[in-house]
Amino acid sequence: MQPVVSIIIPLFNTRDYIADALDSVLRQKYGDIEIVVVDDGSTDGSVEVVQRYRDRHPGIVLLHQKHAGPGAARNRGIRYARGEYLLFLDSDDRLAEDALSGLVHAGRTNRSEIVVGMMVSFRGKRRWIPERMRFFASGFQAEATNVQQLPELIENVSPCNKLFRRTFIEEHTIRFLEDARLSEDLYFVVSAFLNAEKVSVIPQTVYYYRGRSRQEGSLTANIDPGGIADILRVSAMLDAMETARFAGEAKALRRRRHRHEMNSILYRLVQLEAQGQDVMPILKKVSSFVCGAGKDTLGEFSPARNLILYELSRQRFGEAREWLRREIPVKKSFLERLGGKTVSATKHIVWAVIRMSLRISLPLPEAERGIWLVGERQGNGADDTGYLFFRYCRRAFPERPVFFVTKNGVPDDDPEHIVRYGSWRNLRLALKAEVFAFSDGYRDILPYWPRIASMRERPFGVFLQHGVFAFKRSEYYRAPAVASRGEAYDMMVVSSEKEKRYVARDFGYPLSVMAVTGLSRFDRLYADRDRPTRRQILFVPTWRFELRYADEAAYRDSMFHRKLLAFFRHEKLHKVLEKYDYTLQVCFHHAMAPFAKLYAGTAPRIVFSDMTDTDFYEHMIQSQMLITDYSSVAFNMAYLGRPVCFYQFDRERFLAVEGGSFIDFDTELFGMSSEDPGKIAEEVEYNILNGFKVRPEHRAKADMFFAYGDGGNCRRIYKALTERLE
């Protein structure tokens, strides 16, 4: 009689884990199965363990072959298998309880060629969701889809959390590559997805992947240049396959797959550099990939890794290696590791006592129930979106228990509603708060949120923002990253329908989360819009990630410094400022403070200051025009109806490092843009002569980012929040 499921287990030197894998199969409630173990030349006693199981369980088949790799072993299992469905289980992993029932039910009910379940990684007692599974981690399910309808499938690359209809695999002759040490499974899975018309996705966890180090013998953890070469070779094969299958529609699939492949390549490059291996030959191959088929990976990672790819795309291998070295984790000594474990254990005990004390001290007084906690910049501010929204709530609705959390004293006439950041009262209120409203995340409200998250249901999270999202993307705010921190944005404040659409799409939130209300900070600007200005131009350059490790010599040698200096020293700028009696007020990012001295005395009408030791808001309100490169201050000035021009001397590099922009800098900027300091000086003169009237075409582009300009944003935020809470 034909079994329903053939479970194929490639076996190679996993004596310590194979029993766990087999036990997880034998515990399945769905019993109509065959277990095909393919020994790939094991030498550590793994085979003897399987033989003992086979003696007790006749349903286990043990096949033998010379060592040829997991691809060849799985293919041998496919040829032997008789089941209606195939499922692959690595010999150091395990199936989740009753995984087969859910997979088979979905496959038969929906007549699917592939059924995808949830995978969870583990090591000891620790559990986590692999990055490639984050899209599917929120209970996502689909009865019948495919990669054209759901391109996220192409990132779900493991063959092991899936059930495959065997006739489908045989009909399309889908096999694992046998001459590749890495990506042989990617080739199989992508081939299957490209040919499948019906793929079902179930939210059930079906597979546990064991995270093992190289010392523990993990095959995928072993790093050598040949593995990267395999990834690149397989990628080229899949590019051709996708193009043949979907032609022009393959672009989105390739981008997702390339991102996964490049993430694996970058990880391995860092490890090779850490081992002291000669990475130059493989860097040249990766450079060719980045310049060609893999150019869609530029800007897809963290700024540090984006810099590696950018330098490789320019074939600057020395610079790329320098950034690879900076990605190498710092090794700690035995005493440092011991000390770290001691501190960690002490913290664990202290927090256990604190949690117990908190439970004893609860419940809170009735007057403090159902509260809203508002904060910004991890307690370091009281002048932006958080504080302005708090102040509105207290003045308009004094009966509502709204509290502002801060480290600093606030000159406020409502001291009972100011809470010291990190205090005992902050902890107690955070355990009962109905709402967290913040400029970045939950740590704006409480520094210890991860320590107490398990003690309560998650509060309603309101992301107030601290500037319009437009000029650069940020991984930090994307839905998977937010979820990984144990947080959620249940309501996200945006300034326009335009921002709503691209933020929801890029960050991965449903449109219903977006609240088009305008930012609370703009209400303050509206109130101060008619205040007198000075004969002053404001210049706000954005700090560059690649300078974070720079000493003075490296900073002096950077393009950033050279271009700023060229502007500050430009003869045309000096003549304009002198002729019309204007001052250029330069406000540096706080990270530039060590280098500010390099610009001192550049010109008598240029004044330099650090944002942290000056009243930046006053400088902005008193300025008649803004010059910047990529700062979101541009939106503040545009809201005030004042001209902005953009000195973008390194646009390509900036976009590559920061992951791109939400807008097209060529067509959507609401001001003149140039990399020529002389043209920027000419634009300053033009605006002086024209009374700082914004050009109509620039005004129209700016208006696309502001749904409202009436000073009522806090009122709309409050209304949207209360409606969502009802």
N, C-alpha and C positions, 0 to 999 in steps of 0.2 A: 504494500500500500504506500502511495506517495506521501511523504511528509509535507506539511504545509510550509514550514520554514527550515531552510538549511543554514545553520550558523557556522561560518567559516572563520577559523582561528589560525592565523599564521604564528608559528612558534619558533622563537630563537632566543635561547639563553635567558629565560625568565622564570627560573626555578622558584624564586621567592614569591612570584605573583600568579602563576598559572592556576594554582588551586583556587584562589579567590575568583579568577575569571570563570572557571568551570562551575564553581558553586553558584555563582550568580545566574548561570544558565539553568542549572538543575533546579533552582528555586522558582523558576518561572511557573506561573499558574497555567499558562498555555503549554500543553505537553506534547502536541503533535509536531515534533521537531527531530532533526538529525544534527549532530554536532560533528563537524569535519575539522579535525586538527591536522595542520600540515607542518610537519617538522622541517625546518629549513637548515638542517645540519647543526642542531644544538649540541653543545659539549659540556654543559654544566649540570646535567642531571634532570633537566626539564622533561625529557622524554619519559624517564622513569616515573615521574609524578603523574603524567598523563596515562601511562600504562596501568598504574594502580587504579585510577578512576575508571578506565575502560573495563577493567576486570569486574568492577561493581556495576557498571552502567553500559549495557550492550549497545545503546544508541550512539555511543562515541566511536567515531572512526579515526584512526591514526594513520596518516600517510607520511612517507619519508622522501626527502630529496636532498641532493647536495646543496650547500649554501649558495643561494642565488638571489637573496633579497626578498622583502615582503611582497613586492609586486608579483614575482614568479610564484611565491607560495599561495597568494590569493587566487591567481589564475588557475593553479592546480586544483584548488578547492572548487572553483567555479566549474571546471570540467567534470569533477566527480559529483557535484551536488545534484540531488534529485527533487528538491523541494519546489513548491509553487513560488516561494519567495526566497531571496538571499538576504542575509544580514551578516555584516563583518564585525568581528570583535577582536581587538588586539589582545594579546595574551597577558598584558600587564594592566588591562582595564577591566571594567565590569559592567554588566547590564543593570539597569535600575529594576526595582521590584515590579513585576508584572508589565514589563516594557512591551512584550510581544503582543499581548491582548489588544492594546490600544493601536499599535501599528497595523496588525492584521485587520482589525475591524475597519480602520480607515481605508486600507487598501481595497478590501472587498466591497465596502459600501460605495466607495467613489470610483471603483474600477481604475485605480491609479497605477501608473507604472512605477512611481516612486512615492514613498511616504517619509516625511522628515519629522523627527522628534527633537526634543530639547537635549542639549549636551551640557553637563556641568563638570568643571575640572575639580580635582581634589588632591590634597597631599596631607596625609595624616587626617586630622579632624577639620582641617581648613577646607572650605568650599568657595568656589568663585565661578563666575560666568565668563567664558573666554570672549575676547573682543569680537570674534567672528560670529558669535551667537547673540550679541546684544540686541540686535533688531528683533529677534524672536523671543526675547526674555520677558516681555510684558504680557504674555498670554496670547500671542498672535496665533491665529489658525486660519486655514483655508482648505475648503473641501476639494477644489480642483483648480489649480493655477499652473503657470509655467514661467520660464525665465523671461519671456517677453512681457508678461503681465506683472511679474514680480522679480525684477532684476536683482533684488537683494539675495535671492537664492544662490547666485554665483559666488557669494562670499562664504556660504555655508559649505566649506570644502571637504570636510571629513567624510569618508565613506561609512563611518561606523555608527552614526546616529540615524541611519536610513534603512528602509526596507525596499528592496528592488524586486520587481516582478522578473522571474528568471527568463521567461520567454521573451520579454522585452530586451534583456541584456544579450540573449543569444541572437535575436533577430537583427540587432544593430552591431553585433560582434564587438561589444564594448569590453575592453580588457585593460588591466593595469600595465603600465610600462615596466619592462623587466630590465632595462639598461640604464635606469636612473635611480640614484640613491635618495633623492628628494623629488617631490612633486609627482611621483608615480601615481599617488592617490588623487591628486588634483586633476590629472589627465583623465582618470576614470570618471570622477564625479562630474566634471564639466562636460565630458562627452555624453554622459547620461542625461544631464539637464538639457543639453542642446537638442537631444532627440525626443525627450519626453513631451507628450501632449497634455498629460494630467499628472500634476504633482500635488499631493495632499500635505498639509502642515498641521501637526497636532501640538497643543501646548504642553503635553505631558513630558516630563523628564524621562528619557529612555536610556541614557548612556552616561557613565561616569568615566572621565578621562583622567588617568593618573599622571600628575606632573612629576617627572623625574629629572634629576640632574645628570650631567655627563658622568659623574662619579658613580651614579647608580645604574649606569648602562643604558640610558635612554638612547634609542636609535636616532630620533629626531633632534636630540640635544647635542649630538656629536657634530662638531663644526670643522669643515675644511673647505678650501676654495672650490673643490669639485662639486660640492653641494650647490653652491651659487651658480656654477655653470649649468648644472642640471635644471635649476629653476628657470634660467634664461632660455635654455633650449626648449623646454616644455612650453614655456610661454609663447615662443614663436610658433610652435605646432598648433597651440590652441587658437592663436590669432587667425591662422589660416582656416582652421575648422569653423570658427565663429563667422568669419567673413563668407565662407562658402554657404553656411546655413542661413544667415540673416542679412548678408550684404551690408547696406548702409545702416541697418538697425543694430548692428553689433557693437557700435561705439560705446553705448552705455554699459554693456556687459564687460567689454574689455577694460574700461576704466575701473570698474569695481574689482575685477580680477587682478589687474595690474597693481592696484593699491595693496591688495593682500600679498601679492608676490614681492613687491618692493619692501613692504614691512618686514617680511621674512629675510630679504636680502640685507637690509640695513642692520637688523639684529645680528646677523652672521658676520657682517663686516666689522662691527664693533667688537665682537668676540675674537675675530682673527687679529685685529689690531691689538687687543689686550694680550693675546698669546705671543705677540712679537713676530708674527708671520709676515712674509713679504706679500702685501696685498696689492701691489702696483699692477701686476698682470690682470687680476680680476677687476680692479677699479676701472681699467680701460674698457673691459667688456661691459661693465655696468654703465659706464659713461656712454658707450654706443647705444645701449638700450634707452637711457634717459634722453638722448638726443634724437632717438628714432621712435619706435613703437611705444616706449614707456614715457614719452614726454608728458602724458596726461597724469603722471604721478607728481609732477612738480607742484609744490604748495599743498600737498595732501596730508602732511604730518605736522609734528611739533616744529616750532621755528628752528631748533637746533638741527633736526634731521632734514628740514627743508633746505637749510644752508648747505648741508653735505651734497644734496642732489643738485642744488644750484651751481655749486662749484664744479661738480662733475659734468653738468651740462655745458660748462665753459672750459672743460678739460683742464681745470686748475687742480691737479691731483694733490699737490702739497697742501693747499688750503683745505681740500676735502679731508685729507688725513688728519689735519690739525683738529677739525671738528669731530672726527671719529674718536680721537683720543679724549676729547672733552666729554664724550658720551660714556666712556669706560667707568663703571662704578668704582668708587674708592674702596680699596681693600682695608679692612679693619684688622688690627692685631687681635690676638687671643684675649688679652686683657680688656681691650675696647669692646669686643663682642660679649665677654663675660659681664662687663659693666653695663652694657646695653640691656642684657637679659635681666640683670638685677634691677635696673631702673624700671624696666617694663613690668617685672613681677611686682615690684613695690607699687607702681601706679595701679596695677590691676587690683591689688589688695585695698589700696586707698579708695579707689572708685567703688569697690564693692561695699565698703563701709559707708561712703557717701550716699550710694543708692539706697542702702538700708535706712539711713537717717532720713533721707527725703521721703521714703514711704511712711515712716513713722510720723513725720511732721505734716503729712498731707491728711485731710484735704485743706486747700487754701481757704481763706476767708471768702464769704459769699461775694464781697465787693470786688474780688480779684478773679472771679470766674468769667470765662468767655472773653478773655482779654485779647487785644492785638498788640504784638510786640513789633516795633519798627526799628531798623538800624541801617547803618551804612559803613562801608570800608572797614569791617571788622573792629568797630568801636572807635576808629580813629578820626571820625568826622562828625560834624553837626552843622552842615551848611549846604547839603545837596539834596538829592531826590528823597532820601529817607526822612531827614529832619523836616523838610518843607511839607511833606505829606503829613507827618505827625502833627506839626503845628496847625495845619489846616483842620485836621480832625478834632483837635482839642478846642479850637476856637469855634468851629461850626457845630460840633456835637459834643459839648463838655460832659454829657452824661455817659458817653461811651468810654469804657476803660482802655484807653490806648496809651502805651508806654514807649518811650524812646530809650534805647540802650546805647551807652557811650562810655568811653574811658575818661573823657574830659568833662570838666564842668561846662554847663550850658547856661548862658545868660537868659534864663527863661522865667516867666512869672508863674510857672506851674511845676515847682521842684518835686512834688510828690509823684509826678509821672515821668521823672527822669530816673533811670535805673543804671547803676554802675555795671559796666560790662565785665562779666566773669564773676560777679558777686553771688553770694548765697541767694539773695532775692532774685537775681537774674535766673539762677538755676530753677528755683521754685516756680517762678512765673512761666518759664519756658516749658515746664512739664504740663501746664494747664492752658497755655495760650491756644486760642482758636485759630489765630492767624499769625504767620511770620511774614512781614513785608520788608524787603531788603534790596540793596543795590547790586549785590552779586550772588549771595547764597546764604545758607542757614548760619554760617559762621559770622555773618554780620550781626546775628542775634545772640548767639551763644558760642563761645570758643570751644566748648566741650560737647557740642551736639552729638558726635558719634558715640560718646560715652553713655549718653542717656537715651539715645534713640529707641532702644528696645523697651523702655519703661512706659511708652505712651504711643498712641496712634499718631501718625504723622500729621502735623498741622497743615492748614491750607497755606500754600506758598505763593506769595505775590512778588514777582520780579519787577521792581520799579525801574530798573536800568540806571545808568549814569551817563548816557550819551546815545545818540542815534546810531544804530548799527548800519554802516554803509561802507566805510573806507577799507575795513579789513575784517576777515572772519576770525572766529576764535573757537577752538575745540572745547574750551572750558564750558561754554554755554550749551553745547549740543546735548540733546536728550540722553544719549547713552552715558556721557560724562557726568551729567547731573545725577542720573540714577545710580551710577557707581559710587557717588558720595553719600547715598542714602537720602537724597533730597528730591524735590519735585517742584516744577513751576506749574502750578495749577492755573495761574493767571499771569500773563506776560504783557506789560504795558508797552505799547508802541505808539509812534507819532503819526502814522499815516497808513493808508491802505497799501501803499507801495512797500513800506517796510514790513507790514504784516505778511504780505505774500512771500517775499524772499526769505525772511527770517523763519517762518513756519516751514518752508521747503528745505532750507539748508540745515536748520537745527533739528528738524525731525519732530515738530509739534503739530498737533491738529489745529486747524484755523480757529476752532472754538476756544482755544486757550488764549488767543490774542485779544487784547482789549485796545482798540484804537481810541485812546483818550488824550494823547499828548503827554509828555513828561512833566512831572511836577516842577522840575527846575525851571521850566519855561514860564511858569506863573510869576516867579520872581523877576525874570527878565521883562515880562510884560509890565509889571508894576514900575520898573525902573527905566522903561524905554525912552522916556522924555527927559531924563536927567541930563544936565549940561555935560558936554564932552570937552576934552582938551585937544590941543593941536598935537595929536599923538597917533602913531601907527603902531599896532600890536603885531609882534612876530613871535609865533609859537612853533618851534620845530619839534618833531616827534623823535623820541629816543629810538635807537636801533638795537635790536636784539643782539646782533653780531658783535656789539661793542661791550657786552656785559662783563667780559673778562679782560678788557683792554687796560693796559697801563698807559702812562702818559706818552711813551714813545709810540706805542701801537695806535693810540688815539690820534696823535699828530699825523700819522701816516695814512689814516683812513680817508676815504672819499668824503664821508660825512663832514669831517673837520675841514677839509680843503674846500668843499663847496660852500660851507657856512662862511668861512673866512673870505672867500672870493666875493660873496655878497656884501659882507660887512665892510670890505675894503673898496667896493666898487665906486669909481669916481662919479658916475651918474647918480647913484644913491646919495652920496655926500652933497652934490650940487642941489638936488631936489630938496633935501631936508634943510639945507642952509637957505636956499632961495625963498622958500615958503614958510620958514620958521617952524618946522615940525621936528618932533622927536620920534625916533624908532625905539619903542619899549620892547626889549627882548626878554621873554620869560622861558627859562630853561627847565626841562624836566629835572626832578631831584637827582637822578642818576648822573646828570652832567655836572653836578656841583664840583667834583674834583678837577674838572677841566675848564671851569668858567674863567679862571685866571688867564687862560691862553688868549682870551678875547678882550681883556681889560685894556682900555686906552685905544681901541681900534679907531674910534672917531668921536668927536665931542658931542654929537647929537644922537649917539646910540647909547642907551642905558641897559645894562644887563642885570637880571635878577633871577633868583631861584623861586620856583612856584611855592616851595615850602616855607620860605621866609619873607614872603610878600603877600599883600592882599590881591590875589590874582583877579578876583571878581571885580574889584574896583578898577584895576587896569583895563579889564575888558569893557566895562560900562563906559569908561572915560575915553576909549579909543574910537576913532572914526572909521577905521578899516583894519582888516586882519590879513596878514601874510602867514601862511602855514604850508606844510607839505601834506600831512595826512591826519592832522589832529581833528577830533570831533568838536573842538571849540568852534570850528567853521560853522556848525549848525546853530550854535548860540548866536553868532554874529549875523547869520542869515535870518534867524528869527527876529532879530532886532532891526532888520532891514538895512544892514550895512554891508558894503562890498567886501568880498573875499577874493584873494588871488592865491594861487598854489605854486610854490617853488618846488617842483618835483624833479629833482636831479638824478634820482635813482629808482624811478618807478618800477622798472622790470625786476630789479633785485628785491625791492620792498614787497612786491606782490608775490614773488616766489617764496620768500621767507615767511610771510604772514599768512600764506594760504589763499591769496587772491582777495578780491573785493566783491562786495555785493552789487556794485554799480560799475558801469563802463566809464572809466576815467576820460575817454576821448569824447564821449557824447553827453554825459550826465552831470559833470561837475558844474556847479553854479558860480563859476568864476573863471577868469583867465588863468591858464596854466602854462608854465614854461620851465625849462632847465637852465635858461640863460639869465643870470643875475641882472644884466642890463635891461632886459625886457621887463623884469619885475619892477625895476626902478622906474621905467617908463610908465608902467601901469599905475604906480603910486602917483606920479605926476598927473596922469590923466584923471584920476579920481579927485585929486585936490582941485584941479581946474574945473571939474564938473560938479563940485559940491557934494561929492561922495554919493551921488545918485546911482543906484544899482541899475545896470543895463537891463532892459525889459526881458531879454532872452535868459539872463541869469536869474532874474526874479521868478520867471515861470518855472525854471528847473528847481529852484529852491522851494517853491510852493508845493511841489510834488511830495515833499517830505514833511509837510505840516498840514494835518487835517483841520487843525484849529489854531487860531491866533487871537483868542479873546481873553486869555488869562484864567480860564475855567478848567484847567486840566485836573487839578486836585479834586474838584467837585465831580468830574466825570470818573476819575479813578475810584473815588469813594462809592459812587452810585453803581459802577460796574462790579465792585467787590461785594457790596451788600446784596446785589441781585444774585450773584453766584453762590452766596452763602445761604440764601433762602431755600 
